[in-house]
């Protein structure tokens, strides 16, 4: 029998650890080479990890939501085609048996210890032997145990849940339970925790200030409408308005290099390359892949790069290098129908631009009412180095480029 060790991969030179967010296979299940085995999360990206070999998953050494250093052995695969699906459990695991546990005050329910997952049941809930032992030692009754809000998989009570409950009880506090059913406790996943940390750090780091302007993008909307069919036939994906905004932002950053900078101590770093991050909304949060060397790209380049990064972000195929090195960020609350928003700066950058929904509105042109495609553009910027005058001038330059877009060029 050939056993293959599955190790926590290193998703980049700066990545030292990873968190297992999901196992796609259970012990005893077959898996093909390069078939998705698990999903991991790092401080840079979430990624689906393929199996290094075909065979049967015989051991899972690291549970979901656990964080371990890179190169740690996290599972083992038997790549012998004749391997039985019902691979015997390691000797360190208990055999199938029925066990009764009890305390001086309460009798805990009969439990079964399974080969791959140890479960103890009381009523409709399952508890691990560890949780039951802690409950016994801490004098937590069955009724209390059944009402603890579990943060584990499918609401299961974890070791931390029972310890926190016990500590709150000792302090005379009323621990959170399911009995009231007035609130649902949802544990943050790794991405949401990282987003929370990054946003709080940004607010504490930068002196945020915001400005809003509006632009008439009728000519761009008409240009896109005229060219979108040929573009999609040629490139294989739809032409959106986003590449036009990215092109204009890149041109404006050339004109105002302080917007393409960062702060290091009491020095300002003016970046020679313009690397624009594009915020991509995912089911579990937000990620910002980066379009490198944006100063040298045209509409088609931005469209291709943006489509590639967004597609790989949603399929969890991004690499750490895809989200590193950004010097300015563009986010698009307009895709949700919002007129504008005030985003938080993506550290260590000094500004982030928000694109609102493009809507037809009546506007006055030469004392006449016209129907035009209008968009609000907002920007949050770091007042430590960018004051209102500079921020306002940059936004108006973006407006000028949008309203004077060369519609005679090819796309």
N, C-alpha and C positions, 0 to 999 in steps of 0.2 A: 504494500500500500504506500503510495507516494503522497506525502502531506506537503502542501504548499502553504507557507506563512503569508498572510495578508497584512501588510504594514500600513500605518498611517502615512500617506504620501506627503511629501514636502512640496507645497504649491507655490514655490518661489524662494529665493535665497533668504528673504527676511522673515519667512514664516517659520515659527518655532513649534507651533502646536495646532491641533485641529479638534473640532467638536463633532461627534457623530450625531447627526440630526435624524437619520432614518436608516434602518436596515430594510432592503427590498427583498431579502430572502430570509427564511427561517432555517434553523438547524434541521438537517435531513433533506432539504430541498436541493434539486439539481440546478446547476447554473452553467451557462456557456461562457467561453472565453470572450471577454470584452462586453458581456452583458452587464447592465448596471447592477452592482452589488449593494452599494450604500451611498448615502449622501453625507457630505461633510460641510462644515462651515468654518471659515477662518476669519480673521479680522479684515480680510480683503474681499473674498468672494465666497459664495456657496457653490459647490460643485458635486456633480454625480460621478462616482468613481466606478470604473469598470472592473470586472473580475480579472485577475492576472492569469487565470487558468480555468479550464472546464472541469467539472466534477461535481462533488457533493459538498455542501457546506456542513462541516462536522463540528465546528466549534465557534462560538462568538465570545470573545474575551472582553470586549468593552461594550457596555450598554449604550442605548440612545441617550443623548444629552450629556454624555461624559466627555471631558476634554483631556486629551493625552498628548505628550510630545510626539513630534514627527518620528517616523521609523519604529514606533511602538507596534508590536504585533497585536492586531486587533481581532483577527479571526484565522481559521485554518480551513483549507479545502482539500479534500481527498480527490485527486485527479485520476484515480484508477476507475475506469469505466465499469468495472465489476463491483464497485463499492456499493454496499447496501445503503438504502436510504435511511434505514433505522440503525444508524451507527451507534454503538454503545456509548453511553456517557462516560467521561473520564472518572476514574476511581474517586476523585475528590468530591464528586457530586453524589447526593443521596439517591438510593434506589427508590422505585415506586413503593410507597408504604402509606399507611394511615397513622397519623399522629394526633394525640390530644394534648392541648396545653391548657393550663388553668392558673388562676391566681386565687388568693384567699377569699376574694369577694365575688369573682365572676368565673364562669366556665366558658371558655372559648370554644368555638365550633370545631367539629372534626375537619381535618384538612387533608389534602392530598399533595404530595410532593412529586411533581412531574419531572421528566428527564431534562427538558430544556428550559422550563420556567417553573419556579416554585410558587405555588398559589395556596392561600388559605382563605376559606370562605366563611362568611358570617352573614346570613341573609342573602342579599343580592350583590354584596360587595366581596372583593378578593383582597386578601392581605398576605404579604410575604411573611415567612417565619421571623425575619428580623424585626419587622414592624410589630408583630404580635409579642415578641420577646420584650421589646422596649415598652410596649403598652403594659405588659405584665409587671415589669420592674417599676414603672412609674405610676402604677395604680390607675391606669386609664380603663374605664369600663367598656364593655362591648357596645353599649348604646352611644357612648361618647365617640368611640372609634368609628362607628358606622356613620356618624354625622360630621366627621372631619372632612374638610374640603381637600380633595386630593389633587396634586399638581402633576402627577405622573401620567403615563400613557393611559388614555381613556378614563381619566379621573382617578387613577389608582393612588392610594395613600403611600407616600414615600417615607424613607427614613427621616428626611428633613421635616416633612409634614408632622410626623408624630412627635419629634423632638421639639419643634416650635410650639405645637399644641401644649405639650407638657410644661414648657418653660412659661408660657403665658398663664397657664392655670396656676402654677406656683406663685406667680407675681400677683395673683388675685384679679387678673384681667379676664375678660370674656373672650375665649378663642373663637375664631371664625368657624362656623359649622354650616352644614347643608340644611339644618332644621328650619331656618327662616325662609329659605328659597327666594330671598329678595334680591340677591346679587349672584352673578356668575363670576367665578374667579378663573381668569384665563392667564396662564403663565406665558411670559414673554419668550419667544424663541430667540435664538442666538442673534439673528439679524436685527430684530427689533431692539434688543438690549444694546447692540453696538450703535445703532442709529441714535438711541436715547443718549448714550455716552457722548457721541460725537456732537450732537446738537447742543447739549448742556455745556460741553467744553467750548464750543464756538461762541455761545452767548457770553460766557465768562471771559473769553479771550478778546473778542472784537467789540468795538463800540459801534453797534449797528445803527444805521440810519437808512431811510428809504426815500425814493422818489418815484413818481409815476408820470408817464407821458402817453401820448397816443399818436398813431400813424395811420395814414391812408394807404392801404396796401391793395387798392383796387387793381392797379396795373399788374401786380404780381399774381393776384388771384386769377385774373384773365389770362395771363401768360401761362400759368400752370394748367388751367382748364384747356387751353389750346394744345399744349404739348404732352399732357398726361397719358393719353392713349398710346402714342408712339413710344414714349419713354417706357411704359410698362411692357410693351411688346419686346422692346430691345433689352431691357435690364431684368425683367422677370419679377418686378415688385412695383408697388405704387409710388408715384411721386407725390410727396406731401409738401406742405409749406415750410416745414422745419429746416430743410437745407438752405432755403433762401435767407432765413433768419440767421443761421450759423455763418453763412458767407458774409453777411452784413456785419455781424458781431466781430468776426475776424478782421475785417477791414477797419472797423472802428478802433479795435485794440491796437492796431498798427499806429493809428493816429494819436492814441492816448496810452502810452506804455505803462503809466502808473496803475492803470486798471489791470494790467497783466503782470502783477508783482506779488510779492509776499514780504512779510516782516520777519527779520531774524535779529532778535535783541533790539538794539537801537539803530539797526541798518535796514535799508529797503533794498530788496533784491529785484531788479528789473529783468524779467526773463526774456531771453532772445527768441525762444520758441513760443508759439501760441498753441497751447494744448487745451482744447475746449472740452470740458466734461458735459455730458448730456444725461440728465436725470431720467432714469427708466423706472416706471412703476411696476412692481412685482406684487404677487398675491400677499407676500409676507412683509412687504416694505418697499424700500427704494434703494437703487444702486446707481452709481454714476461712472459708467465707462468713459474713456477719454479718447477723443479724436486727436491724434498727435499731428504736429506740424500743420495746423489749420491755416496758417498764413499762406500756404502754397496750394490750397485746394480750390476747386471750382464747384459749381452746383452738383454736378454728377458725382464728384468725389465725396462730397458731404453726404449725398443721398446713399451711396454705396456703403460708406463707413458707418453711418448712422443705422442703416438697416441691418448690417452685419452685427454690430455691437448689441443692438436691441434684441435681435433674434437669439444671439448666444446668451445674453443676460437672462432671457425668459426661459431658456432651456438649460440654464445652469452650466454653460460651457465656457464661461469667461475664465481667463487666466489672471493671476495677480497683476501682471504687467498691463492688462487692459484697463485697470482702475487706478493706476499710479501715474504721477507726473502731471496732473491737471494744473493749469494756471488760471482758469476762469471757468465758470459753470453756467449753463443755460438750462432752465427748467420750464416746463410747459403746463401750468395749471389750466390753460385754455382747453386742453383735450377733455377735461371734465365739465366744460361749459362755464368755468369761472371767468369773470371779466379780468381779474388780476389777483395777484397775491404778493405777500412779502416774505420770501423764502429766507432761511437762515444760511449764512455764509458757509461754504464748504472749506474748512481749514486745510492748509494754511493760506488759502487764497484771500483776496481782499474784496471781492465782489461777486454777486450772483445775479443774473438777469432772468426775469420771469416773463413769459409770453402768454398773454390772455387769449380768450376766444376771439376769433375773427368773425365779426358780425356786420351785417348790412345795417347802416343807420343813416338817417337824414342829417346832412351837414350843409352848412352855408358856404358856398363858393362864389365869389364875386357877387354877393348879395342875392344869390339864387339858391334855392334849396335843391340839393342833389342827393341821390342815394349812392352811398359809397361803402366799400368794405373797409371797416375800421378795426383797429386792434389797440388795446392798452398794453403798454410795456412798463414793467416795474423793475426796480433794481434795489437790492440791499447792498450796502457797501460799508467798509470799515472807516469810520470817521477819524481814526488815528492818523491816517495818511491821505484820505480822500475827503475833501470837504464838499459842501453842497454845490459850489460853483463847478468844480471839476466833474462831479457826478452828473450834474445837470447838462454840462456841455457834451459829455460822452453820450448820454441818452439822446440828445438832440442830433448828434452825428449819426446815431443808429437810425433815427427817423429820416434824416436827409437821404441816407443811402437806400432805405426802403422805398421812399416816395419817388426817388429818381432812378430806380432800377432800370438797367438797360434791357429792354424787352426785345431787342433785335438780335441778341446773342443766341447761340444754339445751346440746347441743354442735353 
